[in-house]
């Protein structure tokens, strides 16, 4: 009995000596991240820095929910019908950067993350900007083509579907753009790589739905805004952070 009590006390001492590490709060940066040059594009409280693409204010179908941006089906619309609610971060255009975004989709959800956004009056956000797909790979109606699945360069290059967490769970996508060389890293695994303004890029465009989009055939911009899509489904975004690369 004495030995058993001694063992229990030793185990208790070891257990209480192990420090408890609090999970990092969402929409914040560690000191290490700050030193690495990361900045937040979303503060978790409001839409500071964001506005409607080709507009001046925030669309009505965006709210803050549980410290995340949420876009939902607009009033009078059906699921899958956007309400002209594409948004962009207006404070700066970016050229070489690393962008990290956490996203979560509802069942059947569909959306996109855009970079090098060039606003074209009367046109949607995807008219002149590459799209990184956000999707419920299991139940979305747009899950029939490999290059339409989550993490893909939409309608051009497919991402590995095994890297995607299901609807209702958070995913992290990191988009790195440096001198035209682009990678998508999904939940820690590199899933797509390509080079803008190259022969490869021209071939990708020619074999995609964008082949007749002047925004692509004239050549996408060499810098632009970061944007998020309203595709008519509930989607959440948080921990949106970026660091510029030299």
DAQUIMO-V421795 format. One record per residue. RES is the residue in three letters. PHI is phi in whole degrees, 0 to 359 (* if undefined). PSI is psi in whole degrees, -180 to 180 (NA if undefined). NEAR is the number of other ideal C-beta (glycine too) atoms within 8 Angstrom. Layout:
<<RES;PHI;PSI;NEAR> <RES;PHI;PSI;NEAR>>
This chain:
<<UNK;*;-41;4> <UNK;298;-44;5> <UNK;295;-38;6> <UNK;295;-42;7> <UNK;295;-39;8> <UNK;297;-43;8> <UNK;297;-40;8> <UNK;296;-42;8> <UNK;294;-38;8> <UNK;296;-45;8> <UNK;297;-41;8> <UNK;297;-41;8> <UNK;296;-41;8> <UNK;295;-43;8> <UNK;297;-44;7> <UNK;286;-18;6> <UNK;278;-18;6> <UNK;286;122;6> <UNK;292;148;4> <UNK;262;120;4> <UNK;263;116;4> <UNK;289;140;4> <UNK;293;139;4> <UNK;300;135;6> <UNK;292;146;5> <UNK;293;153;10> <UNK;60;37;11> <UNK;226;164;8> <UNK;241;141;9> <UNK;282;166;7> <UNK;298;-36;6> <UNK;297;-44;6> <UNK;296;-39;9> <UNK;297;-42;9> <UNK;294;-30;6> <UNK;282;-7;7> <UNK;98;10;7> <UNK;286;144;11> <UNK;227;150;8> <UNK;273;139;10> <UNK;258;-4;9> <UNK;214;128;12> <UNK;267;-2;7> <UNK;83;-3;10> <UNK;241;-36;5> <UNK;207;-174;5> <UNK;260;30;10> <UNK;308;128;5> <UNK;91;-8;8> <UNK;249;151;11> <UNK;204;168;11> <UNK;294;139;12> <UNK;295;130;12> <UNK;62;31;8> <UNK;214;-173;7> <UNK;241;-29;4> <UNK;246;-176;6> <UNK;275;139;9> <UNK;297;155;13> <UNK;290;-20;8> <UNK;264;31;11> <UNK;237;136;13> <UNK;221;168;6> <UNK;261;125;10> <UNK;221;122;6> <UNK;52;47;4> <UNK;61;28;8> <UNK;227;153;13> <UNK;286;135;14> <UNK;230;128;12> <UNK;255;141;12> <UNK;224;172;9> <UNK;299;124;11> <UNK;292;158;15> <UNK;302;131;6> <UNK;79;3;3> <UNK;255;161;10> <UNK;259;155;6> <UNK;308;133;8> <UNK;96;-10;8> <UNK;256;110;9> <UNK;293;156;12> <UNK;247;38;13> <UNK;58;38;8> <UNK;255;19;13> <UNK;299;138;13> <UNK;232;162;14> <UNK;216;157;15> <UNK;276;113;11> <UNK;271;-12;7> <UNK;287;-20;4> <UNK;198;147;5> <UNK;263;143;6> <UNK;241;148;15> <UNK;244;-70;8> <UNK;254;124;9> <UNK;197;168;12> <UNK;234;120;10> <UNK;245;130;15> <UNK;239;131;12> <UNK;222;131;11> <UNK;268;135;13> <UNK;221;152;14> <UNK;219;137;11> <UNK;245;152;16> <UNK;282;172;10> <UNK;301;132;8> <UNK;74;7;11> <UNK;296;153;15> <UNK;208;132;16> <UNK;198;-167;15> <UNK;199;156;14> <UNK;246;131;16> <UNK;239;150;17> <UNK;226;166;16> <UNK;55;36;14> <UNK;295;127;14> <UNK;244;117;10> <UNK;288;128;8> <UNK;240;114;9> <UNK;308;131;5> <UNK;82;-1;4> <UNK;244;151;8> <UNK;288;169;7> <UNK;299;-32;12> <UNK;280;-3;10> <UNK;295;-30;9> <UNK;216;35;13> <UNK;209;142;16> <UNK;295;146;11> <UNK;240;132;12> <UNK;260;119;15> <UNK;288;140;13> <UNK;241;124;14> <UNK;202;147;14> <UNK;278;99;15> <UNK;299;-24;10> <UNK;278;-48;7> <UNK;246;-6;7> <UNK;294;146;11> <UNK;290;-20;6> <UNK;262;39;8> <UNK;250;19;12> <UNK;275;-23;4> <UNK;251;138;9> <UNK;301;-37;7> <UNK;275;14;11> <UNK;250;2;12> <UNK;275;163;15> <UNK;306;136;13> <UNK;89;-13;14> <UNK;289;156;17> <UNK;283;105;15> <UNK;307;127;12> <UNK;66;14;10> <UNK;231;-59;11> <UNK;230;132;9> <UNK;277;150;9> <UNK;256;156;15> <UNK;292;115;9> <UNK;293;-17;9> <UNK;290;-14;4> <UNK;272;-3;11> <UNK;261;134;13> <UNK;274;152;6> <UNK;288;171;8> <UNK;309;138;12> <UNK;93;-11;7> <UNK;246;151;7> <UNK;280;139;8> <UNK;241;156;12> <UNK;237;125;12> <UNK;244;134;14> <UNK;242;123;11> <UNK;248;119;14> <UNK;246;127;11> <UNK;233;119;16> <UNK;219;110;7> <UNK;52;42;4> <UNK;89;-14;9> <UNK;272;126;9> <UNK;235;139;14> <UNK;228;147;10> <UNK;247;126;16> <UNK;242;118;11> <UNK;248;118;16> <UNK;50;42;8> <UNK;91;-2;6> <UNK;239;129;8> <UNK;291;124;7> <UNK;242;-20;11> <UNK;213;142;13> <UNK;213;145;7> <UNK;196;170;11> <UNK;234;121;9> <UNK;291;155;11> <UNK;56;34;8> <UNK;241;174;8> <UNK;299;-41;5> <UNK;302;-46;8> <UNK;297;-45;11> <UNK;300;-38;8> <UNK;291;-39;8> <UNK;298;-44;12> <UNK;296;-44;12> <UNK;298;-26;7> <UNK;257;19;7> <UNK;238;176;9> <UNK;293;-13;5> <UNK;270;4;9> <UNK;299;-25;10> <UNK;249;11;4> <UNK;275;116;10> <UNK;306;-31;6> <UNK;300;-25;13> <UNK;259;-43;11> <UNK;292;-30;9> <UNK;281;-13;5> <UNK;104;126;6> <UNK;291;160;12> <UNK;294;161;9> <UNK;265;1;6> <UNK;198;163;7> <UNK;175;-171;10> <UNK;277;160;14> <UNK;269;135;14> <UNK;222;159;15> <UNK;231;144;14> <UNK;259;143;14> <UNK;259;108;16> <UNK;248;11;11> <UNK;89;16;13> <UNK;231;151;15> <UNK;293;122;10> <UNK;221;143;15> <UNK;244;144;12> <UNK;226;140;12> <UNK;206;176;13> <UNK;48;48;10> <UNK;274;111;16> <UNK;221;154;12> <UNK;215;149;13> <UNK;224;137;10> <UNK;278;145;9> <UNK;248;142;9> <UNK;270;NA;3>>
